[in-house]
Amino acid sequence: MTEKSGSDLVSEAKARIQEVTPVEALAEGEQGGVVFLDVREPNEWNLGHVPGAIHVPRGQLENRIEQLVDRNARVIVYCAGGSRSALAADTLGQLGYARACSMAAGFRGWVEAGGEIED
């Protein structure tokens, strides 16, 4: 078996998922009907997050998501920079969340695009 790096796994996940830019995520958020899912660690979440986002750290995703988010929901997953969210969106797809996507550039991109921040 060929060994893979973490970046190989992220690249493979990104090939299987949909990614949206922070600007596209902002527009979807303004239209409503979207769930923002933050998969960062608690210390990152506590520094600020997308208003109204649901927080489920990446390591707890498989065990908690079904209790929090309907499988038919439009879910925009984000992390700090877009790698963990790509892996999480790929996992969500495997769990039947067909409308899940990853926000490229993550929370940093959200902030740079002028997105609101909740403490």
MDAnalysis code that builds the backbone (N, CA, C; Angstrom):
import MDAnalysis as mda
import numpy as np

u = mda.Universe.empty(357, n_residues=119, atom_resindex=np.repeat(np.arange(119), 3), trajectory=True)
u.add_TopologyAttr("name", ["N", "CA", "C"] * 119)
u.add_TopologyAttr("resid", np.arange(1, 120))
u.add_TopologyAttr("resname", ["MET", "THR", "GLU", "LYS", "SER", "GLY", "SER", "ASP", "LEU", "VAL", "SER", "GLU", "ALA", "LYS", "ALA", "ARG", "ILE", "GLN", "GLU", "VAL", "THR", "PRO", "VAL", "GLU", "ALA", "LEU", "ALA", "GLU", "GLY", "GLU", "GLN", "GLY", "GLY", "VAL", "VAL", "PHE", "LEU", "ASP", "VAL", "ARG", "GLU", "PRO", "ASN", "GLU", "TRP", "ASN", "LEU", "GLY", "HIS", "VAL", "PRO", "GLY", "ALA", "ILE", "HIS", "VAL", "PRO", "ARG", "GLY", "GLN", "LEU", "GLU", "ASN", "ARG", "ILE", "GLU", "GLN", "LEU", "VAL", "ASP", "ARG", "ASN", "ALA", "ARG", "VAL", "ILE", "VAL", "TYR", "CYS", "ALA", "GLY", "GLY", "SER", "ARG", "SER", "ALA", "LEU", "ALA", "ALA", "ASP", "THR", "LEU", "GLY", "GLN", "LEU", "GLY", "TYR", "ALA", "ARG", "ALA", "CYS", "SER", "MET", "ALA", "ALA", "GLY", "PHE", "ARG", "GLY", "TRP", "VAL", "GLU", "ALA", "GLY", "GLY", "GLU", "ILE", "GLU", "ASP"])
u.atoms.positions = np.array([
    [0.836, -1.176, 0.000],
    [0.000, 0.000, 0.000],
    [0.885, 1.245, 0.000],
    [0.507, 2.212, -0.810],
    [1.250, 3.456, -0.887],
    [0.888, 4.360, 0.274],
    [1.897, 4.900, 0.913],
    [1.648, 5.818, 2.011],
    [1.239, 7.179, 1.458],
    [0.344, 7.838, 2.166],
    [-0.139, 9.149, 1.764],
    [0.181, 10.149, 2.855],
    [0.324, 11.379, 2.434],
    [0.526, 12.453, 3.398],
    [-0.830, 13.055, 3.744],
    [-0.841, 13.884, 4.773],
    [-2.071, 14.588, 5.124],
    [-2.559, 15.458, 3.978],
    [-1.633, 16.101, 3.276],
    [-2.051, 16.942, 2.149],
    [-2.617, 16.104, 1.010],
    [-2.137, 14.863, 0.850],
    [-2.725, 13.960, -0.152],
    [-4.188, 13.681, 0.188],
    [-4.471, 13.410, 1.467],
    [-5.845, 13.126, 1.886],
    [-6.750, 14.334, 1.672],
    [-6.243, 15.530, 1.966],
    [-7.034, 16.745, 1.766],
    [-7.299, 16.951, 0.277],
    [-6.283, 16.764, -0.552],
    [-6.457, 16.922, -2.008],
    [-7.487, 15.933, -2.553],
    [-7.437, 14.698, -2.095],
    [-8.401, 13.691, -2.531],
    [-9.813, 14.066, -2.097],
    [-9.943, 14.557, -0.855],
    [-11.262, 14.972, -0.364],
    [-11.788, 16.130, -1.204],
    [-10.925, 17.102, -1.510],
    [-11.356, 18.264, -2.288],
    [-11.811, 17.875, -3.688],
    [-11.272, 16.786, -4.220],
    [-11.692, 16.311, -5.538],
    [-13.100, 15.708, -5.497],
    [-13.546, 15.294, -4.316],
    [-14.859, 14.637, -4.177],
    [-15.965, 15.565, -3.695],
    [-15.610, 16.736, -3.205],
    [-16.601, 17.620, -2.594],
    [-16.798, 18.885, -3.402],
    [-17.808, 19.653, -3.013],
    [-17.993, 20.990, -3.550],
    [-17.337, 21.964, -2.584],
    [-16.656, 22.956, -3.120],
    [-16.118, 24.037, -2.311],
    [-16.794, 25.333, -2.732],
    [-17.024, 26.204, -1.781],
    [-17.537, 27.536, -2.070],
    [-16.536, 28.544, -1.538],
    [-16.492, 29.695, -2.168],
    [-15.620, 30.755, -1.680],
    [-16.291, 31.426, -0.486],
    [-15.530, 32.157, 0.306],
    [-16.152, 32.907, 1.399],
    [-17.211, 33.891, 0.897],
    [-16.989, 34.507, -0.245],
    [-17.980, 35.443, -0.801],
    [-19.271, 34.703, -1.146],
    [-19.143, 33.517, -1.732],
    [-20.337, 32.710, -2.033],
    [-21.038, 32.281, -0.744],
    [-20.255, 31.931, 0.270],
    [-20.835, 31.533, 1.560],
    [-21.581, 32.703, 2.195],
    [-21.008, 33.894, 2.109],
    [-21.679, 35.087, 2.627],
    [-23.023, 35.288, 1.935],
    [-23.037, 35.148, 0.616],
    [-24.271, 35.331, -0.151],
    [-25.312, 34.288, 0.230],
    [-24.889, 33.037, 0.372],
    [-25.831, 31.982, 0.781],
    [-26.369, 32.253, 2.176],
    [-25.498, 32.706, 3.064],
    [-25.923, 33.020, 4.424],
    [-26.947, 34.139, 4.454],
    [-26.780, 35.132, 3.597],
    [-27.726, 36.249, 3.534],
    [-29.091, 35.793, 3.012],
    [-29.092, 34.805, 2.122],
    [-30.347, 34.280, 1.586],
    [-31.075, 33.423, 2.611],
    [-30.337, 32.858, 3.540],
    [-30.926, 32.011, 4.573],
    [-31.040, 30.565, 4.119],
    [-31.472, 29.728, 5.040],
    [-31.655, 28.318, 4.727],
    [-30.369, 27.517, 4.671],
    [-29.314, 28.041, 5.259],
    [-28.033, 27.345, 5.258],
    [-27.558, 27.162, 6.699],
    [-26.898, 26.046, 6.943],
    [-26.303, 25.769, 8.249],
    [-24.799, 25.935, 8.111],
    [-24.217, 26.796, 8.929],
    [-22.766, 26.910, 8.986],
    [-22.279, 25.973, 10.076],
    [-21.337, 25.118, 9.731],
    [-20.800, 24.128, 10.654],
    [-19.315, 24.392, 10.858],
    [-18.946, 24.737, 12.066],
    [-17.569, 25.041, 12.436],
    [-16.934, 23.782, 13.004],
    [-15.886, 23.290, 12.365],
    [-15.244, 22.052, 12.821],
    [-13.884, 22.320, 13.486],
    [-13.658, 23.565, 13.883],
    [-12.408, 23.906, 14.572],
    [-12.455, 23.427, 16.024],
    [-11.326, 23.532, 16.673],
    [-11.222, 23.153, 18.076],
    [-11.870, 24.224, 18.960],
    [-12.265, 23.866, 20.191],
    [-12.937, 24.827, 21.073],
    [-12.172, 26.140, 21.277],
    [-10.848, 26.078, 21.410],
    [-10.097, 27.316, 21.607],
    [-10.183, 28.231, 20.387],
    [-10.288, 27.669, 19.194],
    [-10.453, 28.473, 17.978],
    [-11.858, 29.076, 17.928],
    [-12.856, 28.261, 18.233],
    [-14.253, 28.701, 18.261],
    [-14.420, 29.882, 19.210],
    [-13.795, 29.790, 20.381],
    [-13.933, 30.830, 21.407],
    [-13.359, 32.178, 20.987],
    [-12.496, 32.195, 19.998],
    [-11.917, 33.446, 19.503],
    [-12.836, 34.162, 18.518],
    [-13.893, 33.488, 18.093],
    [-14.851, 34.070, 17.165],
    [-15.276, 33.046, 16.130],
    [-16.505, 33.203, 15.649],
    [-17.061, 32.259, 14.685],
    [-18.161, 32.938, 13.868],
    [-18.619, 32.242, 12.835],
    [-19.712, 32.743, 12.006],
    [-20.968, 32.816, 12.877],
    [-21.683, 33.943, 12.859],
    [-22.894, 34.057, 13.683],
    [-23.898, 32.926, 13.397],
    [-24.359, 32.303, 14.474],
    [-25.348, 31.238, 14.354],
    [-24.794, 29.878, 13.972],
    [-23.483, 29.779, 13.815],
    [-22.874, 28.502, 13.416],
    [-23.053, 27.447, 14.495],
    [-23.034, 26.205, 14.060],
    [-23.044, 25.054, 14.961],
    [-21.590, 24.616, 15.113],
    [-21.189, 24.324, 16.329],
    [-19.802, 23.927, 16.584],
    [-19.716, 22.439, 16.898],
    [-19.009, 21.720, 16.036],
    [-18.705, 20.310, 16.275],
    [-17.257, 20.101, 15.845],
    [-16.336, 19.991, 16.793],
    [-14.943, 19.763, 16.405],
    [-14.809, 18.556, 15.475],
    [-13.881, 18.634, 14.550],
    [-13.698, 17.585, 13.534],
    [-13.633, 16.191, 14.151],
    [-12.970, 16.050, 15.270],
    [-12.825, 14.735, 15.903],
    [-14.107, 14.164, 16.482],
    [-15.153, 14.982, 16.599],
    [-16.430, 14.529, 17.146],
    [-17.533, 14.456, 16.088],
    [-17.202, 14.800, 14.862],
    [-18.204, 14.959, 13.806],
    [-19.094, 13.733, 13.610],
    [-18.491, 12.591, 13.390],
    [-19.268, 11.390, 13.084],
    [-20.225, 11.007, 14.202],
    [-19.853, 11.303, 15.429],
    [-20.679, 10.921, 16.574],
    [-21.772, 11.917, 16.924],
    [-21.652, 13.170, 16.477],
    [-22.598, 14.191, 16.923],
    [-23.468, 14.807, 15.838],
    [-23.058, 14.740, 14.577],
    [-23.717, 15.517, 13.534],
    [-25.187, 15.146, 13.334],
    [-25.512, 13.882, 13.393],
    [-26.891, 13.461, 13.126],
    [-27.876, 14.014, 14.146],
    [-27.419, 14.289, 15.352],
    [-28.290, 14.839, 16.385],
    [-28.506, 16.334, 16.197],
    [-27.659, 16.980, 15.406],
    [-27.677, 18.433, 15.299],
    [-28.146, 18.988, 13.952],
    [-27.891, 18.246, 12.873],
    [-28.162, 18.772, 11.534],
    [-28.900, 17.736, 10.696],
    [-29.987, 18.166, 10.085],
    [-30.767, 17.305, 9.194],
    [-29.951, 16.964, 7.946],
    [-30.052, 15.743, 7.480],
    [-29.305, 15.303, 6.300],
    [-29.672, 16.078, 5.032],
    [-30.851, 16.665, 4.983],
    [-31.273, 17.393, 3.785],
    [-30.843, 18.856, 3.787],
    [-30.221, 19.302, 4.869],
    [-29.843, 20.706, 4.994],
    [-28.677, 21.060, 4.070],
    [-28.650, 22.320, 3.666],
    [-27.478, 22.867, 2.983],
    [-26.495, 23.220, 4.092],
    [-25.333, 22.575, 4.083],
    [-24.344, 22.752, 5.141],
    [-23.063, 23.306, 4.532],
    [-22.613, 24.431, 5.074],
    [-21.317, 24.990, 4.693],
    [-20.378, 24.764, 5.870],
    [-19.403, 23.905, 5.653],
    [-18.456, 23.529, 6.698],
    [-17.237, 24.443, 6.598],
    [-16.758, 24.892, 7.748],
    [-15.526, 25.677, 7.714],
    [-14.628, 25.324, 8.886],
    [-13.348, 25.585, 8.676],
    [-12.338, 25.450, 9.717],
    [-11.513, 26.726, 9.663],
    [-10.268, 26.674, 10.027],
    [-9.444, 27.886, 9.995],
    [-9.024, 28.246, 8.574],
    [-8.616, 27.233, 7.795],
    [-8.073, 27.521, 6.476],
    [-8.606, 26.714, 5.317],
    [-9.455, 25.727, 5.570],
    [-10.080, 24.979, 4.488],
    [-9.683, 23.527, 4.341],
    [-8.739, 23.047, 5.138],
    [-8.332, 21.640, 5.022],
    [-9.214, 20.711, 5.854],
    [-9.368, 21.014, 7.140],
    [-10.225, 20.171, 7.992],
    [-11.656, 20.188, 7.487],
    [-12.090, 21.342, 6.985],
    [-13.469, 21.425, 6.488],
    [-13.658, 20.576, 5.238],
    [-12.627, 20.461, 4.409],
    [-12.722, 19.598, 3.228],
    [-12.878, 18.142, 3.661],
    [-12.077, 17.726, 4.631],
    [-12.193, 16.353, 5.143],
    [-13.564, 16.132, 5.781],
    [-14.045, 17.137, 6.520],
    [-15.351, 17.017, 7.168],
    [-16.479, 16.967, 6.142],
    [-16.408, 17.793, 5.105],
    [-17.440, 17.771, 4.068],
    [-17.452, 16.430, 3.343],
    [-16.275, 15.856, 3.135],
    [-16.183, 14.532, 2.514],
    [-16.846, 13.486, 3.411],
    [-16.583, 13.563, 4.696],
    [-17.213, 12.654, 5.657],
    [-18.729, 12.831, 5.650],
    [-19.187, 14.079, 5.657],
    [-20.633, 14.337, 5.622],
    [-21.263, 13.728, 4.383],
    [-20.594, 13.841, 3.249],
    [-21.109, 13.222, 2.022],
    [-21.274, 11.724, 2.184],
    [-20.309, 11.088, 2.831],
    [-20.393, 9.646, 3.063],
    [-21.521, 9.303, 4.022],
    [-21.886, 10.259, 4.888],
    [-22.978, 10.054, 5.839],
    [-24.341, 10.426, 5.253],
    [-24.371, 10.821, 3.997],
    [-25.641, 11.117, 3.341],
    [-26.021, 12.582, 3.294],
    [-25.120, 13.473, 3.674],
    [-25.374, 14.913, 3.603],
    [-24.971, 15.385, 2.204],
    [-25.851, 15.193, 1.237],
    [-25.541, 15.450, -0.165],
    [-25.359, 16.934, -0.478],
    [-25.854, 17.800, 0.379],
    [-25.773, 19.251, 0.121],
    [-24.694, 19.940, 0.954],
    [-23.765, 19.148, 1.500],
    [-22.675, 19.709, 2.293],
    [-21.544, 20.164, 1.385],
    [-20.891, 21.244, 1.761],
    [-19.739, 21.747, 1.028],
    [-18.751, 22.332, 2.017],
    [-17.563, 22.627, 1.543],
    [-16.512, 23.209, 2.362],
    [-16.275, 24.646, 1.914],
    [-16.052, 25.529, 2.888],
    [-15.726, 26.909, 2.563],
    [-14.214, 27.014, 2.383],
    [-13.793, 27.245, 1.141],
    [-12.375, 27.425, 0.837],
    [-11.851, 28.630, 1.615],
    [-10.633, 28.559, 2.050],
    [-9.975, 29.618, 2.816],
    [-10.478, 29.716, 4.251],
    [-11.500, 28.951, 4.618],
    [-11.940, 28.850, 5.995],
    [-12.350, 30.156, 6.659],
    [-12.269, 30.160, 7.986],
    [-12.683, 31.324, 8.763],
    [-11.841, 32.552, 8.429],
    [-10.563, 32.331, 8.144],
    [-9.711, 33.463, 7.730],
    [-10.270, 34.123, 6.487],
    [-10.697, 33.313, 5.523],
    [-11.286, 33.850, 4.299],
    [-12.587, 34.577, 4.574],
    [-13.381, 34.037, 5.492],
    [-14.642, 34.672, 5.892],
    [-14.384, 36.080, 6.422],
    [-13.406, 36.184, 7.322],
    [-13.066, 37.475, 7.912],
    [-12.557, 38.437, 6.829],
    [-11.676, 37.963, 5.961],
    [-11.126, 38.792, 4.889],
    [-12.210, 39.260, 3.920],
    [-13.262, 38.444, 3.749],
    [-14.369, 38.806, 2.846],
    [-15.366, 39.754, 3.516],
    [-15.134, 40.075, 4.776],
    [-16.018, 41.010, 5.481],
    [-17.167, 40.352, 6.214],
    [-17.084, 39.046, 6.429],
    [-18.138, 38.343, 7.158],
    [-18.197, 38.763, 8.611],
    [-19.412, 38.755, 9.145],
    [-19.588, 39.096, 10.558],
    [-18.978, 38.015, 11.442],
    [-18.615, 38.422, 12.641],
    [-18.022, 37.506, 13.621],
    [-18.793, 37.591, 14.914],
    [-19.076, 36.434, 15.491],
    [-19.745, 36.348, 16.776],
    [-18.735, 35.820, 17.782],
    [-18.741, 36.385, 18.980],
    [-17.825, 35.914, 20.035],
    [-18.465, 34.836, 20.869],
])
